[in-house]
Amino acid sequence: MAKLVMETRDVLESDDFQCVLKACLERGFSRLLDCMAQFFRPTNNHDDAIIVNPNDVYLPLAKIIPIVNGLVHSVLVSNGEPTACMKQILLLGAVQDFAANIYEAFSEP
C-alpha cells in the first residue's frame, strides 16, 4: 500500500501532471463561463442587436452562486453520461499523452 501511495504522489507531483491539470481546468472553466454567459445578457428586450462588453455587466455574487452550482454538474455529467465538455477534456492531446505514459509506466510488473 505504501508503494502505491508513493507512486501516486510521484505522479501527482510531476510536471506532466501539472500541465495536464492546467489544460483540463482551463477547458472546464472556459466551458463553464460560456454556459454562464447566457445569464449576463442585457435585460433590455427592445434591442437584442446591442453588443455588450462582458466586462461591463454586473450581477451580485448571491445570484451567481446558484447559477454556477447548477451548471457545474450539467457541464461535466448529464444523466450519468459524459457531456461534450467532458469528451473535449478527454480528447485533449495532453490528457491522452499523459494517460499513455501512465499506462506504459505501470503496465509492466
N, C-alpha and C positions, 0 to 999 in steps of 0.2 A: 504494500500500500504506500509506503514511504517513497518507493521508486516512482510510482505513478504520480504522486503529488509533486515530486521534484521535476519530473519530465513535463508535467503540465505547467508548472511555474516557469520552467525554461522557455517553453513555447510562448506563454503569455508575456514574458519579458523581452522577447526577441524583437528586433527592428522590423522584421517582416510582418509580424502580427500587428504592430503599431500602425504600419502602412495600411494593412487590410482593415483594421478597425476604423481608421480615419476615413478611408474610402466609403465604407458602409455607413458611417454616421453622416457623412456629407450627403450621400444619396438619399438616406432616410429623411434627414431634415429638409432637404430640398423638396422632396415629395410632400412632406407634411406642410411645408409653407405654401406649396402650390395648392393644396387642398384648402388651406385656411384662407387663401386669397378671396374666395367667394364670399366670405363673411365681412370683408372690408370694402365692399362695393359701396358707392355713394347711395344714400337713401333717396336722392332726388330722382324720381321716376320720369320726369318730364324730358330729360335729355340723356339717354343712355349712351350717346356717342362721345360724351365727355371723357377724356383720358385724364385720370387722376394719378399723381405721383404717389406710389405706395408709402413713401416716407412722410407724406403729409396727412395720412389717415390715422386717426386715434381711436382706440377702443379701450375702455377700462379693463384692467387686469382681471377683475372679477368676472367679466364676460368672456375673456379669452380662455380661462382655465377650463370651463366645461366644453368649449369647442375643441381644445387640444385633447382633453380626456376622451371625448367621443371619437376623434379622428385617429388617435394612436392605434387603437385596436383595429379599426377599419382599414388603415393604411397597410398594416402588416399581415393580418389574417382575417379572412371573411368566411364564415361558416366552416371553419376547420381547414379551408383551402388557402394556399398561399396566394396573395394578391399580385397584381402586376408589379407593384413596388418590390415585394419580396423576391419575385422572379428576377427583376432587374439587378437586385443586390447579389443574388446567387450567380448571375451571369457575368458579374464584374471580372475582368481578367485577373485582378489581384487576388480575388477570392478563389478562383479556380486554380491559379498557380500555387497559392498557399495550401489549399486542400490537397493538391497533388504532391507537394513537398512533404506534408504531414503523413500522407498515405505511404509514400515511399520510405520515409524515415522509420515508420513504426510497423510496416508490413512484414519485415523480417525479424525473426526472434533474436 
